[in-house]
Amino acid sequence: MTRRRPLIAIDGPAGSGKSTLARRLAEAFVLPYLNTGLMYRALALAALREGVDPEDGGALADLARRLTFDLDPTVSPSSLRIDGRPPEEGLTSPDVESNVSRVARHPEVRTVLREEQRRLAEPGAVVEGRDIGTVVCPDADVKLFLEAEEEARVHRRAGERAEHDRRVAAELAARDAMDARTNPLEPAEDAVAIDTTDMDADQVFAAALAIVRVRLRERGW
């Protein structure tokens, strides 16, 4: 299909500033905002509630197919709904945090959720994740790759969740290790990298906005 709106892909590790940037870009360009990580978290939470073994990829994939995802047009920017409802607080619980990478590591799970991500993103959106520019939306009009040193990422995650840096550092290290084994984080060849280590949210947004404007102009938007 021919897109009527731009598609902007933002990849990077947890704590690099993806979510804040993606939401601000969606607001700036009046685009839907899709946080693909919430889809994996929704599956992890559903698995915990229904007693599905996080090591059983087939059962998890079946469960993923039963979840429904859409973009809520009644909020600005339009953003993810799960089974017709906004994301709930339980998606950021410690239990979900410790299980989301275990759930996401199964190829059959990623296949199911990536198809849903493509369906939601294809009309045009700002999409954030780990493999958007490389796998989910390789034809995105703009691809950004955020990176940051571990200490900065830990501080950001701790601030988001009002938790002690030491605990967050351990969680982040464990998640990075599992993600590296099952879904290695690599920038797309045509992605523009932004190191956010020493930047605040406004600086990251300003840098990204300049890049996006140039790239969209080059693509005829």
ZIJORA-V804872 format. One record per run of one state. SS is the DSSP state (h for helix, s for strand, l for the rest). FROM is the first residue (numbers start at 1). TO is the last residue. If there is no record, write none. Layout:
ss: <SS	SS>
from: <FROM	FROM>
to: <TO	TO>
//
This chain:
ss: <l	s	l	h	l	s	h	l	h	l	s	l	s	l	s	l	h	l	h	l	h	l	s	l	h	l	s	l	h	l	h	l	s	l	h	l>
from: <1	7	13	18	30	33	36	51	57	67	69	73	79	83	85	87	89	93	94	105	107	122	125	130	132	137	142	148	150	162	165	183	192	196	201	219>
to: <6	12	17	29	32	35	50	56	66	68	72	78	82	84	86	88	92	93	104	106	121	124	129	131	136	141	147	149	161	164	182	191	195	200	218	221>
//
